Amino acid sequence: MSEAIKQIVSEFEKPVIEIPSEIMDAIQCSRLDLSQNIPDPQMLVSKGNLPVCTRGNFSFVIGLPGARKSFLCSGIAGAFLNENGCMGLDNPNGSGKLLWIDTEQAPGHVAKIGRRLHRIAGLPTNINSDNIIIHMLREYQPPIRHKIFYACMNLYHPDFVVLDGVSDLIADPNSSEQSTSVINDLMAFTKEYDCHVLTVIHANVGSEKARGHLGSEALRKCETAIFAEADGDITVCKWAKTRDMRPDEFAFTIVEGLPIASNYAGKQSKIDKLKQIIKDSMPKLPNTISYSDLCTKIMKIANIKIDAAKKKVSAATEKKLIIKNEVGMYHLPTIDDKPSYLPF
């Protein structure tokens, strides 16, 4: 190779850089080694056979004020504490030590939570338990709360943590920098102490989304997010995010101060209502129906006027709940064109 070519090649060669020792240590520690037997994360709380809370991860509850978020957290924690589970959730791998950090309620309300947890666990309500540890941080400023939380993690080495709520550990939940920092701390804690952290973030008004940069960052990094919505005496719990297959939604009500699983049909969504109307209006395959006859049937079944019926036909066609053929007649989807979510 000529000197000229060597010179050209050398210009494209990447220079060797020195990597700081702490970064090299992190690279070595963080590389996946498939020669090691790395088990799946241990389930601490599940619904059926599907994980809800596992070691080494964090999750959070989303909800508006009055959605019974603290009751939901106590039910999830109760499922961890009681070998028989709680609130329709299960305990697949035994109990352990629970750390509960409350950042906003007065002592009297926190005491109610403590007695509730002891009742669920089958323990006396007037004796402190070594496995249920509760701290109240309402009176402290965010930086001190954060330090106390970290110190408690180091002191107790809990298996399951409820932090109600994480926004009170930072000064501004709308700060992207502070939000990213505190969520990174939660992830670090779950790895360092091999535990699960469940926390609470308020929802935006009129939305199922968690509030601020904090909510967005938590949703990106969490294992599970549950949206809690009150409907009278019932709280409906929907999965805003899961890492594994999504369990069935669930609901609970309060009976004698404890969260108890409730059968709840729920409010039908617009698409569910549309599916039901179409199912009741359409003839079975391979029969077809004209546009005018379909509108008439929908008007009768849904008790609506012609313009509203036409909109439903249009919406159902767009969502492929019904198919318009080449001669303008309507029929139910065939196997080839039926969306996977159709119930019929």
N, C-alpha and C positions, 0 to 999 in steps of 0.2 A: 504494500500500500504506500502510495507516494505521500510525501510530507504534506502536500496541499490537501489531499483527501483526509489525512489524519487530523489536520487542523479543522476541517469542516465538521467531521464526526465529533470531535471533542467539544465543539460549540453546542451540540445537541445532547451531550451526555449530562445527566442530572448530577449536580454536585453532591458529595457526601456531606450530610449535615450531622451535627452532634445532637443527640436526643438527651435531654435532662434525665437524670437517674429516676426521679419520681414519675416522669411520664413513661419511661421504659418499664418501671415496675407496674404501672397501671395497664400498659399494653400486655404484659405477660399475665397479669391476673385476670384481665377481662376477656382473653381469647377463649373461645369455646373449644373444649377438648372432648370430642365424642368418644375417645377411648375410655373415658370415665363413665361410670354408671350414674347418670343424672336422672333422678326420679321426677315424675310430674309433681307440681306444687301440691302440698298436702291440703286437702279441703278441711276448713274449720267449720264452715256453714254451707249447706247445700240445699237445693230444692229437688227432691227426688235424687237422681244420680248426677245432676248437673251442678257444677260449682257456683257458689255465690261469693264466698270469701275464702281465699287461700293464703297460706303463709307466703311472705315475701311480696305481697301486693297491697294496694290500698283501694278503697272504694268510697263512694259518697252518695248521700241522699240529697235529692233536690226537691224543693217544695216551697210554696207560699206560706206565710204565717197562718197558723190554724190548721195546717195539713197533718198535724200529729207526727212531725218528724222525729221528735224525741221518743215518742212511743214506738215508732218504727225502729229506731236505733236500739231501744231497750229490748224489742222483740228479737232483733237479729242477734244482739249480744246474749239474750236469753237462750236462743237456740244453741249458741256456743256453750253456755253454762250448764244446760240441762241435757242429759244423755238422751232424753226423749224428744228433744227439739222444742220449738215454740212457734206459734203463729203460722203453722204450715211449713216451716223451715226445719231442716234436719241437722243433727250433729253426727257426722259420719266417722269422726276419729277421736272422740273423747274430749273432755274439757281441759281447762288450764287456768292461767291467771289472766284476769281482765283488769285493764286500767281504763278508767273513765275520766276524761278531762272536760269539765264544763266551764265555759268562758263567759256566760252571760246571765245565768239565772241566780236568784237569791237562794240562800241556804235552805229555806223551807221547801222550795221546789226541787232542789237537788236531793234533799233527803227523801222526798217521795220517789224519785228515780232509784235511789239506793235501796229503799225498802221493796220497790217493785222488782228489782234485779234479784234480791235475796229471796223473795217469794217464788219467782220463776225457778231459781236454782234449788228450791226446797230447803232454804236455810233460815234460821231465826232472824227476825227483822230488827232486833234490839242488840245484836252482837256483831262486832266487826268481823269480817271474813278475810283471811289471808289471800284469798283468790279473787276478791272483788274490792278493788282499791279505787276510791273516788277523790278527786281533787277539784276545788272550786277556785277559779282564777278571775272572777268577775272584777275584783277591785284593782287588778294590776294593769299596767300599761302593756301594749303589744310586745315590745322587746323583752320585758320581764316574763310575760306569759310564755314566750317562745323558749326562753332559757329554762324556766321551770319545767316545761314539757319535756325538753331534752334531758334534764336532770332526772325526771321521773322515769323516763325510758331506761336510763343508765342504772337507776337505783333498783327498779322492780323487774326488769327484763320480762315484760308481759308477753303473753301469746296473742292476745287480742286487745286492740285499743279502740276506744270510741272517743273521738275528738269533736266536741260539740261547741263551737265550730271553728274551722281552720281560718276563716277570714279575720278572726280576732287575734291571730298571731302576727298580723301585719297591719301597718298603718293605713294602707290604701289598696283595697282589693281590685281597683281599676288600674293599678300600676303593673305593667307587664313585667318589669324587673323584679318587683317584690313577689308577684304571683308565681313567676317561674322559680324563684329562689325557695319559697316555702313548699311548693309541690316537689321540687328536687329533694328537699329535706325529708319529706314524707317517704319518698322512694328510698332514700338512703337509710332511714330508720327501719323500714320494713326488711331491708337486706341485712343490716347490721344486727338486728335483734330477732330475725327470723320470725316475724309476727305479721299480723294483718292490722291495718289502720282503717277504720271506718269514720268518715267525717261528714259534715253537713254544710251545704251551701244553699243560700236562698235562690229562688227562681225569679226571673224577670216577670213582672206583672203581665198577665195575659199570655204567658209562654211557658213551655216546658223546659226551656233552656236555663242553665245555671247562670247566675249573675256575674257580669264583669269579666275581666281578663282572667281572674282566678278561676271562674267556672269553666272558661274555655280551655285553660291549661290543664285543669283537673280532668276534664272529659277526654283530652288527648292521652293522658298518661295513666288513667285509672284502669283497674280490672273490671269493675262493675259500677254502674250508675243507676240509681233507682229514683224515678219520679213519683212522689207521693201527692195524691190529690184527694181532698176531702169531698165526700158526697153524702151529706147528712151525717148519720152516725157511722158511716163506713169510710175508711181510707183505702183508696185503690192504689196499688203499687205497680207501676209499669217499668219495664226495662229500657232505660235510655241508652245503655251500652252494656254489652257483655263481651268477654274475649272468647268464650267458648259458645257452644250451642245455647240458644236462649230458652230458659225455662218458661213454663206457663206463668202468665201474670197472676198476681194474688191480691187478696184484700184482707183487711182485719177490722175488727171493731173492739171497743173497750168494754169488758165485762168485769165488774168488781175491781176496777183499777188495773187490769191486766190486758195486754193486746192478745186477742183471740182470733184465729183464722175465721173468715166469713165467706160464705158463698155469695157471690156478687155477679149478676148478669152484666151489669155495667150499662152505661149509656152507649148506644150504637153510634159509631162514627158515620159520617156522611157516606163513605164508600160502602160500609156494611148495610146501611139503610137502602142504598141503591141496589146492592146485590139482592137483598130480600125482595124488593119491589119487582125487579126483573125476573127473579125466580118464580114469583107468584103470577107474573103476567105472561110469560113466554110458554108456548107449547113445547113439548118434549121433542127432541131430535127423532126423526129427520124432518118433522113438520116445520112449516114456516108461517109467518104472519105478516100482514101488510102494515105499512107505516100508520095508516089511519086507525086500523083495528088495535094496534099496539098502544097508540096514544089513548084510545078510548078505554082500554083495559087498565092502563096505568092511572088514568083520571079516576076510575071507579075504586081501584084498590087503595090508592094513596090519598083519595079524597082531595084532589087538586084540580085546578083549571087547566085548559088545553095548553096554554103557553108554558106552564110549569111541566106538563107532561112531555111536551116537545123537547124541553131542555134536558129532561132525564133520558130520553131516547138518544139525544146527541151525546150526553156524557157517557152513557152505557156503551155506545158505539165506539167512542174515543178510547175507552178503557178496555175494549174488546170483551165486555161482558156479553155483548150480542154482536152478530156479524151480519152485514148487509150484503146480499149476493148480487150477481150481475143483473138480475131483473128487478132489483129494488125491494125484495122480500127479506125479512129478518129471521134469523135462526140462532139457536144457542151455539157456542163454539164447539168445533169438533176437537178431537184429540190433538190434531196438528196445530190448531190456532188457539187453544185454550191456555190462558195464563196459569202459571203454577199455583197461584193463590186462590183460584176459583174453588168454591166449596161444592159445586154441582156440575 
